[in-house]
Amino acid sequence: MECIFCAIIEGKIPSAKVYEDDHVFAFMDIAPANPGHLLIIPKQHYRNIFDMPADIGSKIMKAAVPLANAIQDALNPDGLNLFQSNEPAAFQTVFHFHLHLIPRWEEDPLRLPWNPSEGDIQEIKEIADKIQQAL
């Protein structure tokens, strides 16, 4: 089955495009979490962040900053979430890397299922060491 986001980039599926350059494509989410919810994707297909070169990630974030500011200017939200999922365990449902920009208002009904709590500092340091060694 063809990737839906690749089909959008190729113009086979219509979209409400907001931004495009040589490497990045941004368009409105058709199932928005809130008004103004958009997606930024690489034009080349990468399954997720584990598959994507760092320079493409940089180009996506370079596009995210002015797009976030445009959302702020156009819609005046109280905040903005950047959200990105990798693999089914993290709720990825479309397997083409995509970064969500979701405008937020204090009274909107959107809730993220995460209640941060203080972690074990020793365990945190051990995990940090493992990640540093993997770099």
Secondary structure, DSSP 8 states (H G I E B T S, - for coil): ---HHHHHHTTSS---EEEE-SSEEEEE-SS-SSTT-EEEEESS--SSTTTS-HHHHHHHHHHHHHHHHHHHHHH--SEEEEE---SGGGT--SSS--EEEEEE-TT-----S-------HHHHHHHHHHHHHH-
